[in-house]
């Protein structure tokens, strides 16, 4: 059961959420075979608040996430080549604009549909995707080791750009306020493409801490994107906003399943 409060424009409820078992050994998540995952999780109830009435209060450098209105005419998200040619440049321009970045790499998309037949369903555990060391590897892979070495001397920031493909009426994305995050709650794990641990990459999962504060933006639309900081090479800054899909108790029983598209960006800041 969930306690739901609706007061004016404000919606708040408590829901179960999966967190990594802080006492378990690091496990693997298999990106193409979720049933083979070896992560050990615990379930805790958390209070989630609709951030839409106070959306302007949340900014990337302070909270690790921000809601931005950014319409797009692109619709072919199931066509990787077209997305890379048309949508990636849109995202690079957005990240440069918001962060003031000098160079932006866009990569690693995920088209998620919350239906049993989908290979990429919404992730239902609190996580922060990838730490700084994994973004370093991606820079070397995408740019070449020599070119990456020069750029990696600067401050760089990993960003997840999350867009719904239709109004989100079920399974919204909840985000943890990075200002309430303790880095001690982040637990290392590994992601691999297949069950044979091919090219594993370090990941971060989140252990529960009652000090964490969780939010979501109710009924997000396709003309909106949620910018989520994932990593920051400057350890003195907020490192990111852990996130997880949740079951919204205010959703109608016949609400259509969530469809969303997310893509990662690596932003290099001015020297």
N, C-alpha and C positions, 0 to 999 in steps of 0.2 A: 504494500500500500504506500501511497505517497501523499504527504500533506501539501496542498496547493493553496497559495494565497494570491488573489487577484484584487488589487487596490488601485482603481483608476487605470492608468496605463501600465502599472507595474505587475509583473507576474513573477512568482517565486515558488519553487517546489523543491522537495528533497527526493533524490532518486538513488538507486544502487549504481555504483561504478566500480569497475575492476582496476585494481592497483597491483603493481608487482610485489611479490613476497620479498621483503627486504632481507630475509634470512636464507633465501634460496640461492643456489649457484647461478651464474649467468647462463641464460638459455638462448635458443635460436628461434627466430621467426622466419618461416619459409614463405617468401612472397608469392609463390605459385602453388603452394600446398599447405594452406593454413591448418589443416587437420594434423599435420606433422609437427606443429610447434611444440617446443619444450619449455616455454616460459611458465613460471609458476605464479599464479595470481591469487589475490585476496579481494573480497568484495566489501566495500564500505559505503555507507550512505553519505551523500554530500548534498548541500543546499546549492541550488543553481538559480541565479537571478537573471531576469531579462535585462540586458544592458542597453536596449534600444532607447529608452527614455533619457539615458545619460551617455549616449554614444560618444559625444564630443569629449568626455572626460578621459577616454582611454587612448593612449598613444604608444607607439612601438617602443620608444626608448625608456618609458616609465613602466608600462604594463606588459609589454611584449606582444600586444595585438592592437589592431585598429580596424574599424569598419570604414570602407571607402566606397562611394558611389562611382562606378566606372562601367557604363554600358559598353557592350560590344555587339557588332553585327555578325561576328563569327559564330557559326552554329555547328560546324563539322568536327566536333570534338572526338568522334570515333574514327577520324582519319588522321593518324599520327603525322603523315607527311604534310598535309594541309595545315594542321595545327602548328607545326614547326615553322612553316613558311609565313603564316599570317598571324597566329595568336601569340607566339613567342615574342615577336617584336613589340606587340602591344604591352605585354607584361614587362619586358625590359624597360620600356619607356615609363611605365607606372612606377617601377622600383627606383629608377633614377630620379624621378620627380619627387617621390615621397622621402627617400633617404638622402638625396643629394649625392648619389653614388657616381663615381667616374666611369666604372666599367661594371657590366652586369652579365652574368652567364645564366641562361634559362635552360632547364633540363628536368628529367625524371618526372613525367606526368603520371597522373592516376585518375582514370575515369571510373567513378564509383556509382554503383546502382545497388540499392538495398533490396535485391531480389535473390532467391536461392541460386539462380543460374549464373549470377555474376561472378567472375573470377576475382573482382576487387570490390568487396562489400565494405561499408563503413567500418572503421576500426573501433572496436568497443572496449578499449582499455586506455588508461591514462598514459600518455607517452609524449616524448619530445623529439621524435624522429631520430635526428643524428647529431652527434657532438662535433666540435670543431675539427677533430682529427679526420673525420669522414669527409667534411667539406674540403679539407686540404687534399685528400685523395682525389676527390672529384675535380678540383682545379687542375691537378696534374694530368688527370685522364682527359679532360676536355681541352686543355691548352698546350699540353706537353710539359714535361718537367722543367725545362729551362725557362720557358715563358712564365710558368706558374710561380717559379721561385721568386721572381722579381715582384709580382703582384702580391704574393703572400707575405711580403714584408710589411704591407700596409694592414690597417684594420679592415677586416671583412666580416660580413653579416650574412647568415643563411636565413632565407625567408620562404615560407610556404604561402602561396597565393591561392585562396580557396573560393570558388565560385559555384553557387547552385545553378543547375540548368533549368530548373523550374522552381516556383515558390516552395520553400521548405515547410511542409506541414506535418512531417514526421521525421524522427531520427535526426534532430538538429545536432550541430557540432557545439560542444561546450568547451570553453577555454578557461584555463587557470590564470588568474592575474599574476604575471611574473614578479610583481612587487611583493607577493606573499609566498614566493617560491624559495625554498632553501635548497642550495645545490647538493646538500647532503642527502636529499630525498631522491636524487637522480641515481638510477642503477644501470650499470652498463649491461648491454645484451648484444646480440649479433643478428643481422639480417642476411639471408642468402637467397639467391634466385631459385635454387632447386633444393631437393632434399639431400644432395651430396655436399652441401656447404660450399658450393662454388663461389669464390670471391666474396667471402663474408665481409660485411661492413659493420663497424661499431654503431650501436643504437643506444638511445636513452629511454628507459621506462621510469615511471614515477611511483614512488612509495607514498602511502597515505600519510598526511600530516594534517591535523585539524586546523592548523593556521592557514591552510590554502583556501582561497576564495574563488568560486567558480561562477562563470557567466555564460550567457548565450544571447544571440540576437534573434528575437522571435520573428518567424515568418520571413527569413531572408529571401531576396528576390534575385533573379538573374542579372539585374543591372547593378548588383552590389558584389563586392569582393571583401573577404576577410583576410587581412594581412597578419600573418602569425610569425613572429621571430622564433627561429629554431636554434640559432647558435650565434655567438658574437666572440670574435677573437680578443676583444678587450674584456678581460675578466672582471674589471671594475664596474661593468654595466650589467643591466638586467640581461640574463642569458636567453630567456625565451618564455613562451607560454605553452605549457603542456596542454593537451587537448584530448577529447574523446567524443565519439558519438554517444548520445543518450536516448532513452525512451522518454518522450515528452508526455506527461500524463494529461496535458490539455489537448493533445491531438485527437481528432475525431477517429472513431474506429475504422472508417473507410477512407482515411487520408491516403493519398497516393504515396508510394515509396519514394524516398529521397533519391535524387540524382545530382551528382556534383562532380566537378572537375578541379583538381588541384595540381599545381606545378611548383617546382622548387626554383629558387633563384639564389645566386651567390653574388652579393654586391660588394665591390671593392671601393672603399671610401677614399676621398682625396688625400694625398700625402700631406 
